[in-house]
C-alpha cells in the first residue's frame, strides 16, 4: 500500500503495526482470514465462476458420452468416481426429499431400496452439508469443500497454539495441513470432513489431559459427535484412536499431567468415556446406521480391506510422492491401490524437513514426544512394520482400513514443523547445517531409489519410474535450503510469511487432485435416453430401470446415477449393504460382486436369472448405442446416438398377488428361484412357520404400487380371491404394513423380497419404513447435547458438582488426592483448612487451577522456550 492511500497521519508502517496489533487481539479471526486468502488463491477458478466436481467423468460414460463438448480436455483422475456415482446422486435424492418436507431415511433409487440417512456417507446431519440443501448443489459443492479445508486449518492452528506454538508457526502448520495430499486427495469424500476435525479433537484431548475437567470432557465428546455426523464412521474411529494414542503418550511424557498413577487413570477413563458420550450426541445418525449395520455384509467382508497396503521401502514416497506418476497418468503396474495411496502421503518437502528439525530440537518437549509417538505408531500400521500384524488383530483395527493413518502422520509433521519455524526464529541454523538438513535427504532418497531398482522392488519396470520426481525433489530441497538460511537472518514476520509461501508453492501441484470446470462441462445435462425413461414413468414406483453390459463395464452408466433423475434401479454402491440382499443379488439375480460391493447390474441375457429380475419390476434397460440384443419378451423402444433402450414386456409390476405359496428354508428358496420351473406369477416362497392366506384362493392379479412419500408405498390390490401379496422391494425388519388400516406383519418372500397374506376382496395396503430408530436417535442427541452443554457451560461458570453436594449436606466430602483436580495434590490439612474457612459451604469456586487448565485472555502470546513447547507460566 502506498503512502498516498493511507489515512492522514498514518504511515504505511504504522498501518501495518495496527493490523498486526489487531491480529494479536483476535488471533482466530486473523488466522481464518489468512487461510481464506490462501484457499481462494489456491482455488482461484471458483472466483471465475467455475465449479468443482467429479461429474466430468460422466462424459466418458454412455449415455453422456455422445454429447461430450469438443473443448472438454480435463483429465479423468484414476481415483475419481465416488462423488459422481454415489455422493452427488444420493445427495440430490436426499435434497429432493428434504425440500419436499420429508426425512430422508430411505433411498428407493439404489439396490431396489436402501437406507439413506443410515448410510452415513451423505452426512446429512453435519452442518456443512446444509449448504447443499439451501443453495443449488452444483454451486454449493465448491464452497463446501473450501469451508472443509478452512475447518481443518483452524483446528490445527488452535491445537498448535494450545501447545504453545506462536501464531506464525501455527499458521504454517495449518496451511501445510489443509493443503496436504491427504486432505486434498479425499476432499470430495466424507473422509476429509472427518479428518478436518482431527486437529480440534487433538486440541480437546490435550486440554483434557491437562485439566481433567468435565468441561474439557464435554469438548472431547462434542468433537467426537461431530466426527460421526461428518459421514464416515471408519474415519471417526481412526480419529479417536489417534487422539487416544496422543493422550496416553503425552501423559506418560509429562509427569505433571498424571501427578499420580490414579490421576492418569482418571483422565484416561474420562477420554474413553467421551466416546460413548459422542455416540449419544450423534444418536440421530448412529441409530439409523446401527440398524443397517447389524444386518449388513460389512460385519463380515469389510475386514478383508483392513490391511496395510504399503511396504517399508515406500517411505520414499514422502519425498517423491509422484515417483510413479500422477492420477490419470499412472503406468500399468499391478498395484493400483498402492498408486492411489502414493499420492496421499505428501504434506510438503519443506514441512517434512522442518518436522525433522523440530523433532530433533524439541525432543525434550512432552508434546513433541507424544506427537512423535502417534506418527511412529501410524507408520508401523501403514507400512506393515512389526508389530503391525499383532496390532491389526485388536478391535477395531481389525475392521477399519488402517492405511489412512497417513492423515495423522501429516498432522504430526505439520504441527512439529510449525514449532520448528518458531525455534529457528530464535536460534537460526548455520549455512552448513542448512545445507546438511536438505542435502542429506536428497542423497539418501536417490541412493535408496537406486537400491530399490537394483533389488527390483519398484512397482513395475524401471521405465515406470517418473524421473521428473527426482528433479522436483532437488528443486524443492534447494528452495527449502534457501528458506532455512533466511529464517533468523531477516525480519521474523518476513521470514514467517516466506515460509508459508514456500509451503503453498510446494503443495500447489496437488490442485490436479480436484478439477474445476465451467458449469457446462462440470455437470453434464440429462441425456435424451434418460428423458425418454422419465417420460414413461407416470408415477413413482411404476417400474425400475436396468442396464445390459458386458461384465463390469465401466463406460456404461454406473451404480447410483439414476438417482439424479428420480428413477429406480437394482444397482448401487453405498454401504452398509444388507447381507441378505448381497446374497440375493449375487446368487439369484446374477449380479457381479466382490466383498461388500456390487459393481455391476443383473444381466437379463442369463435365462436362469431373468425370471427373478422380472419379478423385481425391471422394465426398461439401457445399453450402448448401436448395440443389438435378441431376448425373448424384449422390444426396442429407443435408439439414439447416446443409447439403446429395450422394454421388457413380460416384466411384472412392483406388487402382485400369487395363488400358491411354498414354505422352506432360505437356501431351499434360493435353489427354487433359480429353477427353470419357477413361475413368479404362480408361486411365492416364504419361511417355515409363517401362516398362509385364509379364504378361497384366487388367480394371479397385478396391483398398482405408488410411492406416496420417500419411505411409504401405497398398493391398491384389485378385487379377487385370497393370495400372497409379493412386493418387489428388498425385505428389512424395519418395514411395517397395514391392510385396510389394520397392521400386519411383513414377511421375507422369495428370499429377499417382501410379502403379506391377503384375504379375498380388494385392499389398500400401505408399507412404511419405520422411523422409530431415527426418533430414538434424535432423543439421544438432544439428551447428549443438553448434558454436554451443561458440562461446558458449567465448567466456564465454575459450577462444581461436589461443591453443590457439600453445600446441601453441610459438610465436606472426602477428596482423594488423585481426584483433586488437574494434577494438584491436596493434603488432609489443606482440605480441613478449606472446610474450616467455610469454602465448601459458600459454594465458591475451588482454587484456580494452574496455567495448564486456565487459558489466557484472547490475543495473549505464549512464549515458547528454546528447547520445548511447554509455556513456563501459562498456556492456551
GUTORFI-132113 format. One line per field, with one value per residue (C-alpha): y, x, z; chain; residue in three letters. Coordinates in steps of 0.5 Angstrom, whole numbers, plus 2048, in hexadecimal, padded with zeros to 3 digits. Example, Ala and Ser with C-alpha at 12.3 -4.5 7.8 and 13.67 -1.06 7.14 Angstrom:
2
py	(7F7 7FE);
px	(819 81B);
pz	(810 80E);
chain	(A A);
res	(ALA SER);
# end
This chain:
876
py	(800 807 80D 811 80B 80B 810 817 816 80E 80C 805 802 805 802 7FB 7FC 7FD 7F7 7F2 7F5 7F4 7ED 7EB 7ED 7E9 7E3 7DE 7E3 7E6 7DE 7DD 7E3 7E0 7D9 7DC 7E0 7DA 7D6 7DB 7DC 7D4 7D3 7DA 7D6 7D7 7DE 7DE 7DA 7D3 7CD 7C7 7C0 7B9 7B9 7BB 7B3 7B2 7B5 7AE 7AA 7A9 7AC 7B2 7B1 7B2 7BA 7BB 7C2 7C3 7C7 7C2 7C1 7C0 7B9 7B4 7B2 7AB 7AC 7B0 7AD 7AC 7B3 7B3 7AC 7AC 7B2 7B7 7B3 7B1 7B8 7BA 7B5 7B7 7BE 7BD 7B9 7BF 7C4 7C0 7C0 7B9 7B6 7B2 7AC 7A7 7A7 7A4 7A5 7A0 799 798 79C 79E 7A2 7AA 7AD 7A7 7A6 7AC 7AE 7B3 7B7 7BA 7BC 7BF 7C7 7C8 7C3 7C8 7CD 7C8 7C8 7CF 7D1 7CE 7C8 7C9 7CF 7CE 7C8 7CD 7D1 7CB 7C8 7CE 7CF 7C8 7CA 7D0 7CC 7C7 7CD 7D1 7CA 7C9 7D1 7D0 7CA 7CD 7D3 7CF 7CB 7D2 7D3 7DA 7DD 7DD 7D6 7D3 7D7 7D3 7CC 7CE 7D0 7C9 7C5 7C8 7C8 7C1 7BB 7B7 7BD 7BF 7B8 7B6 7BD 7BB 7B5 7B5 7B2 7B9 7BC 7B7 7B9 7C0 7BF 7BC 7C2 7C4 7BD 7BD 7C4 7C2 7BC 7C0 7C4 7BE 7BB 7C2 7C4 7BD 7C2 7C0 7C6 7C3 7BC 7C0 7C3 7BC 7B9 7BE 7BE 7B6 7B7 7BC 7B7 7B2 7B7 7B8 7B2 7AD 7A8 7A5 7AB 7AE 7A7 7A9 7B0 7AD 7A8 7AD 7B2 7AC 7AB 7B2 7B2 7AC 7AF 7B6 7B4 7AF 7B4 7B9 7B7 7BE 7BB 7B5 7B7 7B0 7AA 7AB 7B2 7AF 7A9 7AE 7B2 7AC 7AA 7B1 7B0 7A9 7AB 7B1 7AC 7AA 7B1 7B3 7AD 7AF 7B6 7B3 7AF 7B2 7AF 7A9 7A6 7A5 7A3 79E 79B 79A 798 792 78F 790 78D 792 78E 788 78B 792 78F 78C 793 795 793 797 799 79C 799 79C 79E 7A2 7A7 7AA 7AD 7B2 7B6 7B4 7B2 7B3 7AE 7A9 7AF 7B3 7B1 7B0 7AF 7A8 7A3 79C 798 793 797 79D 79D 79F 7A4 7A8 7A8 7AA 7B1 7B2 7B2 7B8 7BF 7C2 7C1 7C8 7C6 7BF 7C2 7C7 7C1 7BD 7C3 7C5 7BD 7BE 7C5 7C4 7BD 7BE 7C1 7BC 7BF 7BD 7B7 7B5 7B7 7B3 7AD 7AE 7AF 7A9 7A4 7A7 7A5 79E 79D 7A0 79D 796 796 792 791 793 78C 78B 792 791 78B 790 793 798 798 791 794 79B 79D 79F 7A1 7A8 7AA 7AE 7B4 7B3 7B3 7B9 7BD 7BB 7BD 7C4 7C6 7C4 7C8 7CE 7CD 7CD 7D3 7D7 7D3 7D6 7DD 7DC 7D8 7D8 7D3 7D4 7D4 7CD 7CA 7CC 7C9 7C3 7C2 7C3 7C0 7B9 7B8 7B8 7B4 7AE 7AF 7AE 7A8 7A5 7A5 7A2 79D 79B 79B 796 792 792 794 79A 799 798 798 79E 7A1 7A2 7A7 7AE 7B2 7B8 7B7 7B7 7BE 7C0 7BE 7C1 7C8 7C7 7C6 7CC 7D0 7CD 7CF 7D6 7D7 7D4 7D8 7DE 7DD 7E0 7E5 7E9 7EC 7E7 7E9 7E9 7E2 7DF 7E2 7DF 7D8 7D8 7DA 7D4 7CF 7D2 7D1 7CA 7C8 7CB 7C5 7C2 7C6 7C1 7BC 7C0 7C3 7CA 7CB 7CF 7CD 7CB 7C6 7C4 7C2 7BE 7BF 7BA 7B6 7B4 7AD 7AF 7B4 7AE 7AA 7AF 7B1 7AA 7AA 7AC 7AC 7AA 7A2 7A1 79D 79C 79D 799 798 793 793 78E 78C 792 797 79E 7A2 7A1 7A4 7A2 7A1 7A6 7AB 7AA 7AD 7B4 7B3 7B0 7A9 7A3 79D 797 799 79D 79F 7A1 79D 79A 795 790 789 786 78B 78A 782 783 788 784 77D 77E 784 782 789 789 78B 78A 78B 790 794 792 796 793 792 78C 789 788 783 77E 77A 777 77E 781 77F 782 788 789 788 78E 792 794 796 79B 799 79E 79C 79F 7A2 79D 797 792 78C 787 785 782 787 78D 792 798 79F 7A4 7A4 7AB 7AD 7AC 7A6 7A0 79E 798 797 790 78F 789 78D 78C 792 794 791 78B 785 77E 778 773 773 76E 76E 76D 76F 775 770 76C 772 775 76E 76E 775 773 76D 76E 76C 772 776 77D 77D 777 776 779 776 778 776 770 771 777 777 777 77B 779 778 776 777 77B 77B 780 787 78D 793 79B 79D 7A4 7A8 7AD 7AF 7AD 7A8 7A6 7A2 7A1 79B 79A 793 792 78D 786 780 77E 77E 780 787 788 78F 78F 793 791 78E 791 790 798 797 798 797 798 795 799 79D 796 795 78E 78B 78C 785 784 781 77E 77E 786 789 78B 788 787 783 786 783 784 78A 791 794 79A 798 79E 79C 7A0 7A0 7A1 7A8 7A5 7A4 7AB 7AF 7AB 7AD 7B5 7B4 7B1 7B7 7BC 7B9 7B9 7C0 7C2 7BE 7C1 7C8 7C8 7C5 7CA 7D0 7CE 7CD 7D4 7D7 7D3 7CE 7C8 7C2 7C0 7C7 7C8 7C1 7C3 7C9 7C5 7C1 7C6 7C2 7C1 7BA 7B6 7B9 7B3 7B6 7B3 7B6 7BD 7C1 7C2 7BE 7C2 7BE 7C1 7BF 7BD 7C4 7C8 7C4 7C6 7CD 7CE 7CB 7CF 7D5 7D4 7D3 7CD 7D0 7D6 7D2 7D6 7D4 7D0 7D3 7D5 7CF 7D1 7D3 7CC 7CD 7D4 7D8 7DF 7E5 7E5 7E7 7E6 7E3 7DD 7DD 7D6 7D4 7D3 7CB 7CA 7CC 7CC 7D3 7D5 7D8 7D7 7D5 7D5);
px	(800 803 803 7FE 7F9 7FA 7F6 7F8 7FD 7FE 804 805 809 804 7FE 802 803 7FC 7FA 7FF 7FC 7F5 7F7 7FA 7F4 7F0 7F4 7EF 7EC 7F2 7F4 7EE 7EF 7F6 7F4 7EE 7F2 7F7 7F1 7EE 7F5 7F6 7EF 7EE 7EA 7E4 7E4 7E4 7DD 7E0 7DD 7E1 7DE 7E0 7DA 7DE 7E0 7D9 7DB 7DF 7D9 7D3 7CD 7D1 7D7 7D3 7D3 7DA 7DC 7E2 7E5 7E5 7EC 7EC 7F0 7EC 7F0 7F0 7EE 7E7 7E0 7DD 7DB 7D8 7D5 7D3 7D3 7D0 7CB 7C9 7C9 7C5 7C0 7C0 7C0 7B9 7B6 7B8 7B5 7AF 7AF 7B1 7B6 7BB 7BB 7BA 7BD 7B9 7BD 7C3 7C3 7BC 7BC 7C1 7C2 7C3 7C5 7C7 7CD 7D1 7D4 7CF 7D1 7CA 7CA 7D1 7D0 7D5 7D0 7CA 7CD 7CC 7C5 7C4 7C7 7C8 7CC 7D1 7D3 7D3 7D8 7DE 7DC 7DB 7E2 7E5 7E2 7E4 7EB 7EA 7E8 7EE 7F3 7EF 7EF 7F7 7F8 7F4 7F8 7FF 7FD 7FA 801 805 807 807 802 806 808 801 7FF 805 802 7FB 7FD 801 7FC 7F6 7FA 7FD 7FB 7F7 7F2 7F2 7F2 7EC 7E9 7E2 7E1 7DE 7E5 7E8 7E2 7E4 7EC 7EA 7E8 7EE 7F2 7EC 7EC 7F3 7F2 7ED 7F1 7F7 7F2 7EF 7F6 7F8 7F2 7EE 7E8 7E1 7E1 7E6 7E3 7DD 7E1 7E4 7DD 7DB 7E0 7DF 7D8 7D9 7DE 7D9 7D4 7D9 7D7 7DD 7DD 7E3 7E7 7E4 7E6 7ED 7ED 7EB 7F1 7F6 7F3 7F4 7FB 7FD 7F9 7FD 803 803 801 807 80C 809 809 805 7FF 7FF 801 800 7FE 7F7 7F6 7F9 7F4 7EE 7F0 7F1 7EA 7E7 7E9 7E7 7E0 7E0 7DF 7D8 7D6 7D8 7D4 7CE 7CF 7CF 7C9 7C5 7CA 7CC 7C6 7C4 7CB 7CB 7C4 7C7 7CE 7CC 7C8 7CE 7D3 7D8 7D9 7DC 7DF 7E2 7E7 7EB 7EC 7EF 7F7 7FD 7FE 805 80C 811 815 80F 811 815 80E 80E 814 812 80A 80A 80F 80A 807 800 7F9 7F7 7FE 800 804 801 803 800 7FE 7F9 7F7 7FF 7FF 7F9 7FC 802 7FF 7FC 802 805 805 80B 812 813 80F 812 819 816 813 819 81D 817 817 81F 81F 819 81A 819 812 80D 808 80D 80F 807 806 80C 809 803 807 80B 805 802 808 808 801 801 808 807 80D 80D 809 803 801 7FF 7FC 7F8 7F4 7F2 7EB 7E9 7F0 7EE 7E8 7EA 7EE 7F5 7F9 7F5 7F9 7FE 7F9 7FC 803 801 7FE 804 809 806 805 80C 80E 80B 80E 815 814 813 819 81D 81B 81E 824 826 82A 830 831 835 82F 82A 82E 82E 827 825 82B 82B 823 825 82B 827 821 825 829 823 820 826 826 81F 820 826 822 81C 817 814 80D 80E 814 819 815 80F 813 812 819 816 814 81C 81D 817 819 820 81D 818 81E 822 81C 81C 823 823 81D 821 826 822 81E 821 825 81F 819 815 80F 812 815 80F 80B 810 810 808 809 80E 809 804 808 80B 804 801 802 7FC 7F7 7F6 7F3 7ED 7EB 7E7 7E3 7DE 7D7 7D5 7DB 7DB 7D4 7D1 7CA 7C4 7C5 7BF 7BF 7BE 7B9 7B5 7B5 7B3 7AD 7AB 7AA 7A3 7A4 7AA 7AB 7A8 7AE 7B5 7BB 7C1 7C7 7CA 7D1 7D7 7D9 7DB 7DB 7DE 7DC 7D4 7D0 7D2 7CF 7CB 7CB 7C4 7C2 7C4 7BE 7B9 7B9 7BA 7BF 7C1 7C8 7CC 7D2 7D1 7D3 7D1 7CD 7C8 7CC 7C5 7C5 7CC 7CB 7C4 7C8 7CE 7CB 7C4 7C4 7CB 7CE 7D5 7D8 7DE 7DF 7D9 7D9 7D4 7D8 7D3 7CC 7C8 7C8 7C2 7C5 7C6 7C0 7C1 7C0 7BB 7B5 7B7 7B9 7B3 7AF 7B3 7B0 7B6 7B2 7B7 7BE 7C3 7CA 7CF 7CD 7CD 7CC 7C7 7C4 7BF 7BC 7B5 7B0 7B4 7B3 7B7 7B3 7B9 7BF 7C3 7CB 7CB 7C8 7C3 7BD 7BA 7B3 7B2 7AA 7AA 7AC 7A8 7A5 7A8 7A3 79E 79A 79C 798 79D 7A2 7A7 7AB 7B2 7B9 7BC 7C2 7BC 7B8 7BF 7BF 7B8 7B8 7BE 7BA 7B7 7B1 7B0 7AA 7AA 7A2 7A0 7A5 7A8 7AD 7AC 7B0 7AE 7A8 7A5 79E 79B 794 78D 787 786 78D 78C 790 797 795 799 799 79B 7A0 7A2 7A7 7A3 7A9 7B0 7AF 7A8 7A5 79D 79B 794 792 78C 786 788 789 78E 795 79C 79E 7A5 7A8 7AF 7B3 7B8 7B6 7B8 7B5 7B4 7AF 7A8 7A1 79A 794 78E 790 792 799 79C 7A3 7A7 7AB 7B1 7AF 7B3 7B9 7BA 7B3 7AD 7A6 7A0 79A 793 78C 787 785 788 78D 791 798 79D 7A4 7A8 7B0 7B0 7B3 7B3 7BA 7BB 7B7 7BA 7C1 7BE 7BC 7C3 7C6 7C2 7C4 7CB 7CC 7C8 7CD 7D3 7D0 7D0 7D7 7DA 7D6 7D6 7DE 7DE 7DA 7DD 7D8 7DA 7D6 7DA 7D9 7D2 7D1 7D5 7D1 7CB 7CE 7D1 7D8 7DE 7DE 7E5 7E9 7EE 7F5 7F4 7ED 7EF 7F0 7F5 7FB 7FA 7FB 7F7 7FA 7F5 7F7 7F5 7EF 7ED 7EF 7EA 7E5 7E6 7E6 7DF 7E2 7DD 7D7 7D8 7D7 7DD 7E2 7E7 7EE 7F0 7F4 7FB 7FD 7FB 7F4 7F3 7F3 7F6 7F2 7F1 7F7 7FC 802 805 80D 810 816 81C 81C 815 80E 80B 80A 80D 808 801 7FE 7F8);
pz	(800 7FE 803 7FF 800 808 80C 80E 814 813 80F 80C 811 817 813 813 81A 81B 817 81B 822 820 81D 824 828 823 821 81F 81A 818 816 813 80E 80C 80B 807 803 801 800 7FB 7F7 7F7 7F4 7F0 7EB 7F0 7EF 7E8 7E8 7E7 7EB 7EF 7EE 7EB 7E7 7E1 7E1 7DE 7D8 7D7 7D8 7D4 7D3 7D5 7D0 7CA 7CC 7CE 7CD 7C8 7CD 7D2 7D4 7DB 7DD 7E1 7E7 7E9 7F0 7EE 7ED 7F4 7F4 7ED 7EE 7F6 7FA 7F5 7F2 7F9 7FC 7F6 7F8 7FF 7FE 7FA 800 805 800 800 807 809 80D 808 80C 806 7FF 7FA 7F4 7F5 7F7 7F6 7FC 801 808 806 80D 810 80A 80E 808 806 80C 80C 814 813 813 80D 809 80A 805 7FF 801 802 7FB 7F5 7F6 7EF 7F2 7F9 7F9 7F8 7FE 802 800 802 808 80A 809 80D 813 812 812 818 81C 81B 81C 823 825 823 828 82D 82E 82E 827 825 820 81A 81B 81C 815 812 815 813 80C 80B 80E 80A 803 804 800 805 805 7FE 7FC 800 7FF 7FC 800 807 80A 809 80D 813 812 812 819 81C 81E 822 825 827 82A 82E 830 832 837 83A 83C 83F 843 844 844 842 83D 839 839 836 831 82F 82F 82A 825 825 824 81E 81B 81B 818 813 80F 80F 816 814 814 81A 81D 81B 81D 824 824 822 828 82D 82B 82C 833 835 832 835 83C 83C 83A 83E 846 847 844 847 84E 851 84D 84F 84C 846 846 848 842 83D 83F 83E 837 836 839 834 82E 830 832 82B 828 82D 82A 823 824 81E 81A 81D 81F 817 816 81B 819 812 814 818 812 80D 80A 80C 813 80F 809 80B 80F 809 807 80E 80C 80B 803 803 805 809 803 801 806 800 7FE 803 7FF 7F8 7F8 7F1 7EF 7EC 7E8 7EA 7EA 7E3 7E0 7E4 7E1 7E0 7E6 7EB 7F1 7EF 7F7 7F8 7F3 7F5 7FC 7FA 7F8 7FF 804 802 806 803 803 807 80C 80C 80D 813 816 816 819 81E 821 822 825 829 82B 833 832 834 82F 829 82C 82D 825 823 827 822 81C 81D 81F 819 815 818 816 80F 80D 810 815 81B 81F 81A 819 820 821 81B 81F 824 823 820 81C 819 816 813 80D 811 80C 80C 812 80E 810 817 814 810 816 81B 816 814 81C 81D 817 81A 820 81D 819 820 822 81C 81D 824 822 81B 817 814 80D 80D 812 80D 807 80B 80D 806 802 806 805 7FD 7FE 802 7FD 7F7 7FA 7FD 7F6 7F2 7F8 7F6 7EF 7F0 7F4 7EF 7F5 7F1 7EF 7E7 7E3 7E3 7DE 7E2 7E7 7E6 7E5 7E6 7ED 7EF 7EB 7EF 7F6 7F4 7F3 7F9 7FD 7FA 7FC 803 804 802 807 80D 80B 80B 812 817 813 810 814 817 814 80D 80F 811 80B 807 80A 809 802 800 803 7FF 7F9 7FA 7FB 7F5 7F1 7F5 7F1 7EC 7F1 7F0 7EA 7E9 7E2 7DF 7E2 7DB 7DB 7E2 7E2 7DC 7DA 7DA 7D4 7CF 7D1 7D9 7D7 7D3 7D9 7DD 7D9 7D9 7E1 7E2 7EA 7EF 7EF 7E9 7E6 7E7 7E2 7E1 7DC 7D7 7D8 7D7 7DE 7E2 7DC 7DF 7D9 7DA 7DF 7E6 7EC 7EF 7E9 7E8 7EF 7EC 7E7 7EC 7E9 7ED 7EC 7EF 7EE 7F3 7F7 7FE 804 809 805 808 808 805 7FF 7FD 7FD 7F9 7F4 7F3 7F4 7F1 7ED 7EA 7EC 7EC 7F3 7F7 7FE 800 7F9 7F4 7EE 7E8 7E7 7E6 7DF 7DB 7D6 7DB 7DB 7E2 7E5 7E0 7E4 7EA 7E7 7E4 7EB 7ED 7E9 7E4 7DE 7DA 7D8 7D6 7D2 7CD 7C6 7C0 7C5 7C3 7C7 7C6 7CC 7CD 7CF 7CE 7C9 7C7 7C8 7C8 7C3 7C3 7C3 7CB 7CC 7CA 7CF 7CF 7D2 7D6 7D4 7D9 7DF 7E5 7E9 7EF 7F3 7F1 7F4 7F3 7F5 7F7 7FD 7FF 805 806 809 805 802 7FF 7FD 7F9 7F5 7F3 7F1 7EC 7EA 7E2 7E5 7EA 7E8 7EC 7E9 7ED 7F3 7F8 7FD 805 80B 80F 815 811 810 809 807 809 805 7FD 7F9 7F3 7ED 7EC 7EB 7EB 7F0 7EF 7F3 7F4 7F9 7FD 801 800 805 804 7FF 7FD 7FA 7F7 7F6 7F2 7F4 7F4 7F8 7FD 7FC 7FE 7FC 7FA 7FA 7F6 7FB 7FF 806 80C 813 813 80E 811 80D 80E 80A 80A 810 814 816 813 814 80E 80C 808 801 7FB 800 800 7FD 802 802 807 806 804 805 7FF 7FC 7FA 7FF 800 803 806 807 80B 80D 815 817 81F 81F 81C 821 827 824 824 82B 82D 829 82D 833 831 82F 836 83A 836 836 83E 83F 83A 83D 844 843 841 846 84C 84D 851 853 859 85C 85B 85E 864 865 865 86A 86E 86F 86A 867 867 861 85F 85D 856 854 857 850 84A 84E 854 85B 861 868 86D 871 86A 86A 871 870 86B 86E 875 870 86E 867 866 869 865 85F 85C 856 858 858 851 84D 84B 844 841 842 841 83A 83A 837 830 82C 831 82E 831 831 82F 833 82E 830 830 82F 836 839 83F 842 83F 838 834);
chain	(A A A A A A A A A A A A A A A A A A A A A A A A A A A A A A A A A A A A A A A A A A A A A A A A A A A A A A A A A A A A A A A A A A A A A A A A A A A A A A A A A A A A A A A A A A A A A A A A A A A A A A A A A A A A A A A A A A A A A A A A A A A A A A A A A A A A A A A A A A A A A A A A A A A A A A A A A A A A A A A A A A A A A A A A A A A A A A A A A A A A A A A A A A A A A A A A A A A A A A A A A A A A A A A A A A A A A A A A A A A A A A A A A A A A A A A A A A A A A A A A A A A A A A A A A A A A A A A A A A A A A A A A A A A A A A A A A A A A A A A A A A A A A A A A A A A A A A A A A A A A A A A A A A A A A A A A A A A A A A A A A A A A A A A A A A A A A A A A A A A A A A A A A A A A A A A A A A A A A A A A A A A A A A A A A A A A A A A A A A A A A A A A A A A A A A A A A A A A A A A A A A A A A A A A A A A A A A A A A A A A A A A A A A A A A A A A A A A A A A A A A A A A A A A A A A A A A A A A A A A A A A A A A A A A A A A A A A A A A A A A A A A A A A A A A A A A A A A A A A A A A A A A A A A A A A A A A A A A A A A A A A A A A A A A A A A A A A A A A A A A A A A A A A A A A A A A A A A A A A A A A A A A A A A A A A A A A A A A A A A A A A A A A A A A A A A A A A A A A A A A A A A A A A A A A A A A A A A A A A A A A A A A A A A A A A A A A A A A A A A A A A A A A A A A A A A A A A A A A A A A A A A A A A A A A A A A A A A A A A A A A A A A A A A A A A A A A A A A A A A A A A A A A A A A A A A A A A A A A A A A A A A A A A A A A A A A A A A A A A A A A A A A A A A A A A A A A A A A A A A A A A A A A A A A A A A A A A A A A A A A A A A A A A A A A A A A A A A A A A A A A A A A A A A A A A A A A A A A A A A A A A A A A A A A A A A A A A A A A A A A A A A A A A A A A A A A A A A A A A A A A A A A A A A A A A A A A A A A);
res	(UNK UNK UNK UNK UNK UNK UNK UNK UNK UNK UNK UNK UNK UNK UNK UNK UNK UNK UNK UNK UNK UNK UNK UNK UNK UNK UNK UNK UNK UNK UNK UNK UNK UNK UNK UNK UNK UNK UNK UNK UNK UNK UNK UNK UNK UNK UNK UNK UNK UNK UNK UNK UNK UNK UNK UNK UNK UNK UNK UNK UNK UNK UNK UNK UNK UNK UNK UNK UNK UNK UNK UNK UNK UNK UNK UNK UNK UNK UNK UNK UNK UNK UNK UNK UNK UNK UNK UNK UNK UNK UNK UNK UNK UNK UNK UNK UNK UNK UNK UNK UNK UNK UNK UNK UNK UNK UNK UNK UNK UNK UNK UNK UNK UNK UNK UNK UNK UNK UNK UNK UNK UNK UNK UNK UNK UNK UNK UNK UNK UNK UNK UNK UNK UNK UNK UNK UNK UNK UNK UNK UNK UNK UNK UNK UNK UNK UNK UNK UNK UNK UNK UNK UNK UNK UNK UNK UNK UNK UNK UNK UNK UNK UNK UNK UNK UNK UNK UNK UNK UNK UNK UNK UNK UNK UNK UNK UNK UNK UNK UNK UNK UNK UNK UNK UNK UNK UNK UNK UNK UNK UNK UNK UNK UNK UNK UNK UNK UNK UNK UNK UNK UNK UNK UNK UNK UNK UNK UNK UNK UNK UNK UNK UNK UNK UNK UNK UNK UNK UNK UNK UNK UNK UNK UNK UNK UNK UNK UNK UNK UNK UNK UNK UNK UNK UNK UNK UNK UNK UNK UNK UNK UNK UNK UNK UNK UNK UNK UNK UNK UNK UNK UNK UNK UNK UNK UNK UNK UNK UNK UNK UNK UNK UNK UNK UNK UNK UNK UNK UNK UNK UNK UNK UNK UNK UNK UNK UNK UNK UNK UNK UNK UNK UNK UNK UNK UNK UNK UNK UNK UNK UNK UNK UNK UNK UNK UNK UNK UNK UNK UNK UNK UNK UNK UNK UNK UNK UNK UNK UNK UNK UNK UNK UNK UNK UNK UNK UNK UNK UNK UNK UNK UNK UNK UNK UNK UNK UNK UNK UNK UNK UNK UNK UNK UNK UNK UNK UNK UNK UNK UNK UNK UNK UNK UNK UNK UNK UNK UNK UNK UNK UNK UNK UNK UNK UNK UNK UNK UNK UNK UNK UNK UNK UNK UNK UNK UNK UNK UNK UNK UNK UNK UNK UNK UNK UNK UNK UNK UNK UNK UNK UNK UNK UNK UNK UNK UNK UNK UNK UNK UNK UNK UNK UNK UNK UNK UNK UNK UNK UNK UNK UNK UNK UNK UNK UNK UNK UNK UNK UNK UNK UNK UNK UNK UNK UNK UNK UNK UNK UNK UNK UNK UNK UNK UNK UNK UNK UNK UNK UNK UNK UNK UNK UNK UNK UNK UNK UNK UNK UNK UNK UNK UNK UNK UNK UNK UNK UNK UNK UNK UNK UNK UNK UNK UNK UNK UNK UNK UNK UNK UNK UNK UNK UNK UNK UNK UNK UNK UNK UNK UNK UNK UNK UNK UNK UNK UNK UNK UNK UNK UNK UNK UNK UNK UNK UNK UNK UNK UNK UNK UNK UNK UNK UNK UNK UNK UNK UNK UNK UNK UNK UNK UNK UNK UNK UNK UNK UNK UNK UNK UNK UNK UNK UNK UNK UNK UNK UNK UNK UNK UNK UNK UNK UNK UNK UNK UNK UNK UNK UNK UNK UNK UNK UNK UNK UNK UNK UNK UNK UNK UNK UNK UNK UNK UNK UNK UNK UNK UNK UNK UNK UNK UNK UNK UNK UNK UNK UNK UNK UNK UNK UNK UNK UNK UNK UNK UNK UNK UNK UNK UNK UNK UNK UNK UNK UNK UNK UNK UNK UNK UNK UNK UNK UNK UNK UNK UNK UNK UNK UNK UNK UNK UNK UNK UNK UNK UNK UNK UNK UNK UNK UNK UNK UNK UNK UNK UNK UNK UNK UNK UNK UNK UNK UNK UNK UNK UNK UNK UNK UNK UNK UNK UNK UNK UNK UNK UNK UNK UNK UNK UNK UNK UNK UNK UNK UNK UNK UNK UNK UNK UNK UNK UNK UNK UNK UNK UNK UNK UNK UNK UNK UNK UNK UNK UNK UNK UNK UNK UNK UNK UNK UNK UNK UNK UNK UNK UNK UNK UNK UNK UNK UNK UNK UNK UNK UNK UNK UNK UNK UNK UNK UNK UNK UNK UNK UNK UNK UNK UNK UNK UNK UNK UNK UNK UNK UNK UNK UNK UNK UNK UNK UNK UNK UNK UNK UNK UNK UNK UNK UNK UNK UNK UNK UNK UNK UNK UNK UNK UNK UNK UNK UNK UNK UNK UNK UNK UNK UNK UNK UNK UNK UNK UNK UNK UNK UNK UNK UNK UNK UNK UNK UNK UNK UNK UNK UNK UNK UNK UNK UNK UNK UNK UNK UNK UNK UNK UNK UNK UNK UNK UNK UNK UNK UNK UNK UNK UNK UNK UNK UNK UNK UNK UNK UNK UNK UNK UNK UNK UNK UNK UNK UNK UNK UNK UNK UNK UNK UNK UNK UNK UNK UNK UNK UNK UNK UNK UNK UNK UNK UNK UNK UNK UNK UNK UNK UNK UNK UNK UNK UNK UNK UNK UNK UNK UNK UNK UNK UNK UNK UNK UNK UNK UNK UNK UNK UNK UNK UNK UNK UNK UNK UNK UNK UNK UNK UNK UNK UNK UNK UNK UNK UNK UNK UNK UNK UNK UNK UNK UNK UNK UNK UNK UNK UNK UNK UNK UNK UNK UNK UNK UNK UNK UNK UNK UNK UNK UNK UNK UNK UNK UNK UNK UNK UNK UNK UNK UNK);
# end
